[in-house]
Amino acid sequence: MLKDKVALITGASRGIGKAIAMEFAANGANIAIIYAGNTDAANDTISEIEAKGVKAKAYQCDVSSFDNTKEIINQIIADFGQVDILVNNAGITKDGLMLSMSEQNFDAVINTNLKGAFNMIRHLYSHMMKRRSGRIINITSVAGIMGNAGQTNYASAKAGMIGLTKSVAKELAARNITCNAIAPGFIDTDMTAKLSEKVLDAAKAAIPMKRMGKPEEIAKAAVFLASDNAAYITGEVLKIDGGLCM
Ligand code: NDP
C-alpha cells in the first residue's frame, strides 16, 4: 500500500513508533527513524525493518530541538531523496499532580511532545508543499481529549497536538497534504509498563473492551491514514482505545 514511499517516524526505536515503522515497511515503504538515545534498540529496529526488504536508517535526534531537527531532516532528505509521510510519535511522560509538578517537568513534556511535532512539521513543510503531496500523522492521546489527573503536562501537550493537527490540515489541504491525529488509549509499551499494577487494573476496568491495546493495532490505522485510501480524510482525530473515550 505504501510501495516506494519514504516514511519518517519519530520515536521508532521502541513501542508504538517501532510497530508503525514495521507495518509501513511491510507495506513497502522505505523508513527513516528518529530516536533519542537508545542506539541498541534503534539498531535492532533497523535490522528488523531491513529484513522486510526496504531501505532503513536510524538518526539520533532530540525532537524538542529546533536546530537538531532541522539538521537531521535535511540529512534524511539527502539520504532518501524525499519524505512522503511524517509520523510524529516521539513522546514522554513525567506524571505528577499539579500541586507538586515542577516547571522542568511541565516544560520537558511540552517541549518533546508538542514542540517536537511542531519542529518536525515546520522543517518538512516547504518540502511537502513543493511536492504537492504528503501525509502527516500525529500521535496524540485520549488524555488530550478527556484530561487525566496527574498528567496536566502530558494532557496539555496532547490537546495542543490536536489543535496543531487541525490547523496544519487547514493550511495544507489545498496542496494535497493531509494531517491527521491518532489518539491511542492504554497501549502495552514501555511507557505504560512504568505504571503501577493498581493504575493498570483501574485502566482496564474502565475500558469497555477490558484490555490494553497492542502497538500493532495503532500501526494498522497509521498505514491506512498514510495510504491513498485515506486521501479525503484530513484534520481527523482517530481514537483507538477499546471504547475508553466515547
Ligand atoms: P515508548 O516510551 O515506548 O517510546 C518512546 C519513543 O520516543 C522511543 O523511541 C524514544 O527513543 C523516543 N523519544 C523520547 N523522547 C525523544 C526525544 N526527545 N527525541 C526523539 N525521540 C524521543 O512510548 P510509546 O511507544 O508508548 O508511545 C509512543 C507515542 O504514543 C507517544 O507520543 C505517547 O505519548 C503516545 N501514546 C502512548 C500511549 C500508551 O499507552 N503507550 C497512549 C497514548 C498515546 P529512545 O528509545 O531512544 O529513548
Boltz pocket constraint, residues with backbone or C-beta under 6 A from the ligand:
constraints:
  - pocket:
      binder: B
      contacts: [[A, 10], [A, 11], [A, 12], [A, 13], [A, 14], [A, 15], [A, 16], [A, 17], [A, 34], [A, 35], [A, 36], [A, 37], [A, 38], [A, 39], [A, 41], [A, 61], [A, 62], [A, 63], [A, 64], [A, 88], [A, 89], [A, 90], [A, 91], [A, 92], [A, 112], [A, 113], [A, 139], [A, 140], [A, 141], [A, 142], [A, 183], [A, 184], [A, 185], [A, 186], [A, 187], [A, 188], [A, 189], [A, 190], [A, 191], [A, 192]]
      max_distance: 6.0
